[in-house]
Amino acid sequence: MSLERYAAYFPPVLHFGSGCRAQAKAVLQECCQPEQSRVFFVCSKRVRQLDITAALLKDLDGLIAGAQIGISHDPTLETVEELRAAAHQCQANVFLALGGGSVIDASKTAAFLMPSQASIRESFLGQAALPSRGLPLVALPTTAGTGAEITKNAVLTDVAGDFKGSIKSPGMVPTAALVDPDFTLSLPPSITADTGMDALTQAIESYVSSGANAMTQALAAEAVALLLRYLPQAWQHGEDVHARSKTAEGSMLSALAFSQSGLGAVHGLAHPIGHRFNIPHGRTCAILLAPVMAWNLPAVEADFNRLAAAAGLADARELLKAVRALCETMTIPTDFSAWGMTTDDHDYIIKNCRSGSMKANPRPMTDKDVAEMLSALTGKA
């Protein structure tokens, strides 16, 4: 099932492929014409230590006006406020975000809200009007998974409110995305698995989302085919340039799909569970993916059959089996017992899972349905 009427919001500039990071200088300069570029650079600590990052910064010599090195996963509203203040202080006119989803989401929000006089928290909670557009942002993802370089939203943590949620606007779509698989060659297996499973989840959920359309399903189907084939190779042989490139391409296509269609119950549940137990987002999605697919199967078996065929599999049940096998290969747990989840946590998760993602799930889940799924995932610890 897909919509007959839809719109799309993509980055105006999108480069993909090994070495495309070399386009960064020209893209940053184009963003600020006719002014001289004053770049606020945001990067993770791990990525800053890479030789290719040093080479990139050398190429950008003279353009960097300020920098923030190090963003924790699940960035907080306070982190974004600090980024915005630092960018104002150095009079930046463009952001460059080099990192995973946390770096890009925090940077996207700070860049977007640069013109606003309201606090980040007021904007996040819908208590202040959002600007139509902020400063331009160029995103270079260094993981193959989150899709933050494509989307019009950012996922942030409200520490005071004790929840994780999204801020969303078409004005948050990055001005340019440079998806260079070379940055993923240094990823350890655990991050490769977590981010790769996030990308696979996004593609599968996008395909059957209530917002799916012909364009998003075509993108999602190719993403699933690529990720099922190449993610296990990238996980096992991190130095395999071809596997890394195809995994990164699958991730990008997944983001192009879900950013337009929406997601589903995996992401609806993943945010409160991940926040509650401080579990990496991709790992939370990986644990939830097969159970939610099994739940949705009666409602979308025909769609899953088509998706399976696109991935070279016989039918929906073989697709589900392939997902479970991939999780087993990459040693993904089958429940949340290792993090100490108990039935006492279920009320919090149920209360905080009713996001747009949950609404887009193809088979509605009542609170009782969620509770039953959580009971099966709680384990015996």
N, C-alpha and C positions, 0 to 999 in steps of 0.2 A: 504494500500500500504506500502511495506517495502523493504528495500535494501536487495540484495542477497549477497553482499560482505561488510564486516565491520570489524572493529578492536575495542578493548576495553582497557581502561586505568583505573584500579581500585587501591585503596590502597593495597599494598602487605599484610597488616595485617588489618583485620576488626573484631572487637568484638562487639556483640550486646547483650543487656539484662541488667536487674537490677543487679547492683553490679559489672559490668564488669570494672568499674573504678579501681578496685583492681589490674588489669593487668598493670596499668600505669608504675609502677616502673620497672617491668621486661622488658616491651617494651622499655622504655627509656634507660635502660642499654644495651639492645641488639642493639639498634641503634648505639651505640658508641663503641662497642667492637673493639679492646682490650683496648681502652682508658676509663678513668673514665668519666662518664656523667657529663657535666656542662650545666645545663638546664637553658634556658631563658624562664621564665614563663610569659605568657600574659593572663590576665583575666579581665572580666568586674567587675565593682565595686559591682553590685548587687550580682553576683555569689560569689565574694570573701567573702561576709558576711555569706554565708550559712555554716551550721555545717558540711555538707558532704565535702565541700571544705577544711575546716580546717582539717578534718580527712585525706583527700587526701594529703595535704601538710605535715602533720605529718609523713605520710608514706614515703614521698619523702625527709625527713630531710637529709641534707648533699649533696643532688644532685642539689639544686637550686643555681645557680651562680648569677642570676640577675632577675629582674621582672619589669613588667609594669602593673599597675592596673588601668584600666579605658581606654576604647576606645570608642569614640563617634560613633553613627551609621553613615553609609556612610563615612567610613574612608578616609582621604585625603592622597595625596602623601606625604605631610609633616609629617603626622603621621607615615607612613611606614619608612620614612627616619630616624625619631627619634628612632624607634624600632631597625632598623639596627645598628645605631650608639651605642645604649645602649648594644646590644648583642655583638658587637665588643669589647666594653670597658670591659665587664666582661669575655671575651674570651669563650663565649658559643660555644658548639659544637652540640646542639640539642635544638629545640624549643618545648614548650608545650603550646598549645592554648586551653584555657578553656572558652567558651563563645558562643555567637551566631555568625551569619555570619560575622558581622563586625570584631569581635575579630579574627576569624579564617582567614578571607581574608587578613587582615592587617599582621597577623603573617606569613601566607603562602608566601606573597610577600617578606617580610623582610628576611625570611629564604632562599628563593630561590635566592635572589639577594645578599646574603652575599659575594660571591666570586667576584662580579662585582665591577669595579672601577667607573662605570658610575653612574650618579645620578638616583634616582628612577624615576624622570620625564622623563629623556632620555630613560630609559628602557620602561616605560609605553607608550611613544609616538612612539616607534619603531625606535628611533634615535641611539640606541646602541644595539650591539649583546647581546642576552640573554645567560646566562650560560646553560650548559646541565643539571646541577643539583646544588642545593645549600646545605644548612644544612638539615638534616632530621627534620621532623616536626610530632609531635603526636597531633592529634586533638580530643578534647572531646566536642562535641556540647551540649549546655545547652538549646537549643530550638528545637522544632520539626518542621523544616520548610526549612531552606535555602539550606541544602545539601553541604555546603562549605567544610565539612570534607571529601567529596568524590571527588570533582571536580579538574580539572587541570587548573582552572582559578580563578581570584579574581576580584571583582568589586570595583573600587576605584573612588574617586572624584578628579578631577583636578580643583582646585579652580581658578587658573589663567586662564585656558581655559574655565571655566564655563560649564563643562559637566561631566557626569559620564560615565565611560567606563570600559573595561576589559583588563587585561593582562593575557596571556594564554600560557601555555607550558606543555607538558607531565611531565617535571621535577617539576611541582608545585603540582602534586598529593601527598597528605600526605603519609608519610611513614607508618603511622598507624592511624586508626580511632577507637575510643572507644565510641560507642553510648549507653550511659547509661540513660534510661528513668527517673531514680530517680532525675536527675537534673531538669526535667521539672515539677516536682510536685509543685514547688513554683511559677510557672509562673502565672501572673495575667491574667484574661480573655482576655484583649485586646491584649496582646502579643500572647497568645494561638491562638486567632482568626487570627491575622495577619500572624504569621509564618505558621500556619496550612493551611491557604488559599494559601500561597506561595507554599507549598508542593503540594497541590491539583492542582494548576495551572501548576506546573512543570510536574506533571504526565500526565495531560490531554494534554498539549502542546507536550510533548514527544511522546505520542501515535500517534499523527497525523503529527508530524514534518516530513519534507522531508528527514531527516536523520534517521528515525525510522527503526528498523529491528526486527526480530522475538524475539531476546533476550530483547531488550528495551521495546517492546510492552508487553511482558509477565510480566516484572517487573512493568511497568506503570499501567497495568490493575489491578494487585493485590494492588498497592498503592492506586488507586482510590477507590477500594472496601473498603479497610481499613479506609481510611480517611473520606469517606462519612458516614460510620457507626459510627466511634469512635470519630472523631473530635468534633461533637456537645456535646458528653458526657464529653470529656475532658474540653471543654469550660465551660459547666454548672457545672460540678463536678470535680474541679481541683485535689481533693484528691483521685480520682478514679484511683488506681494504674494500673488496667487492661486497662482502656481507655487510660491512658497516655502511657502505653507501646505499645499498638496497634497503636496509633497515631504516636509515635516515629518510629515504624517499617515502617509504611506507608511512613513517611518522608524519611527514609533511602532508601527504595526501589525506591521512586520517584527520589532521587538523583542518585542512581545507573543507572536509566533509562536515565534521561535527560543529565547526564554528558557525555553520549556516543552519544545521538541522536541529541542534540540541542533542542531548544525551539520554540518560535513562536512570533506572533505579540503582545501578552500581554506583554511579557518581552521587546520587542522592544520599545513599547510605555511607559512602566512603568519606565524605567530609566530616560528619559528626564522629564516626568511628576513628578516623585518623587523628582528629583533634583530641578526642577523649584519651587515647592511648599513645599519642605521639608516634604513630606509625607512618612511614613514608607513604605518600599518596598512591604511588604506583603499586606498592605492595598490597595496600588495602584493596585497591581495585582488582588486583590479581586474585586475591582470595575470594572476592565476591563474584567474579565474572561468571564462572561455571554455574553456581547456584542460581544466579539471576537469569542466566540463559535458560536453564532448565525450567524455571518458573514461567518465563515468557513463551516457551516453546508451544504450548497449546494455542496461543493467540497469533503466533507469527511463523508457524511451521513452513508455510509456502515461501515466505521471505527468506528464512534460514536455508531452505532447500536451494534457492537461487544463489544465495551467498556462498553456500558450500560448493556449488558447481563452479562458481567463479574462482574458487581456491583449489579446484581440482579434486574435490571430495564428493562422495556419493550423495549424501543427503544431510539434513539438519542434525541427525544424531551422530553422524561421523564428524561433523563440525564441532559439536560439543565434546566428542571424544578427543579430537585434536587439541582443543583448548586445555582439557584436563591433562593430556599427555605432555603438552608444552610446560605447564606449571610443574608437573612432576619432574621433568628433565631439569628445570632450573631451580629445583628444590624450594618451590613456593609452598608454604604451609597450607593446609586445607581448612583451618579454622583459626580463631583468635585466642585460643587457650594460652599460647605462649606469652601473651600480653596481659593475662589475668582478667579477661572479660568474664563477668558473671551476670546473672539475671538482674542484679541490682543496677546494671548499666543500661538495660534495655529502654527504660522510660526516657532517659536523656537522648538516646539515639533516635527513638521514635519521634520525640518532640522536635528534634532539630533536623529531620531528614526531609521535610516537606518543601523542597526547593523546586525550581523550575525543571531541574533534571528529573525529579521524581514524577512531576506532572507529565513529562514527555514520554514516560515509559509506556510501551504499547499495551501492557496488561496492568490495570490499576491494582495497587496494593493497599489494602486496609491496614490499620494499626495492628489488627490481629494477624494478618498475613506477615507483616514485618516482624512481629514478635516471634512467630513460628520459625521464620528464616533465621533470626538471630539465635534462637534456642539451638538450632542445628549447627550454628557456627561458633557457639560459645565454648564447646569442648567440655572436657571433664576436669579441667584443672581447678 
